[in-house]
Amino acid sequence: MAPIALLTDFGLLDPYVGAMKGVIAGLAPGVPVFDVTHGVPPQDVRVGALFLDAAWPHFPEGTVFVCVVDPGVGTRRRPLVVRAANRLFVGPDNGLLGLLPDPEVRAITAPWGNPSPSRTFHGRDLFAPVAARLAAGAAFEDVGPLVVDAAGLHLPVPEDGTGEVLYIDHYGNAVTNLPGTDNGVVHVRGVRAPVVHAYAGAAQGAAVALTGSTGRLEIAVRDGHAARELGLAPGTPVSWEPA
């Protein structure tokens, strides 16, 4: 049986994640279930896609991902299963799955979900049951028809060393769309942040930039919260220049 990995914006205060795991346990007992994160900012499809992009390569081939950041739940947006990199990804057709490489996409039409689904909780009533059946051995080809017009995801492309903040992580670091590098200086809101190899390469309280685990430049404050202290948010312009 393939493992299942969950990525949502549900948080952990409500029973939503537990309900999804209960459905999976009932349909595919013994299948291991892992939490990628449930801390995607509410309804933030772009950040959800970036989190998925950062995590999926580190799961084994065959993993079935359940991805639910779904502000369009209950509308006509399609539920999808995507096959990419020898893994399966179940989620809404809203761009959340739009960064996957060389995707083969099918719309979910197989009657594998709750026959009386909630209009607001397709994570429990559709995506989790479909993922459980796939993890237990159901064929990708039986999910439904192929889709050639699935929603993509537009990420801003840096030009001439100028980019922007994509998201703020748990530590307050600002992850940008600038490609990683080992040298130079990042400028943001009038602050000069030299590129270092590690956080310890700067004095306490100093603003720095470094290549993070996603391969992008991040802006940080040593032992501090860069977003709060420098006034950073998604969309804040940034620029890089060689030292």
Secondary structure, 3 states (H helix, E strand, C coil): CCCEEEEECCCCCCCHHHHHHHHHHHHCCCCCEEEEECCCCCCCHHHHHHHHHHHHHHCCCCCEEEEECCCCCCCCCCEEEEEECCEEEEEECCCCCCCCCCCEEEECCCCCCCCCCCCCCHHHHHHHHHHHHHHCCCCHHHCCCEECCCCCCCCCCCECCEEEEEEECCCCCEEEEEECCCCCEEEECCEEEEECCCHHHCCCCCEEEEECCCCEEEEEECCCCHHHHHCCCCCCEEEEECC
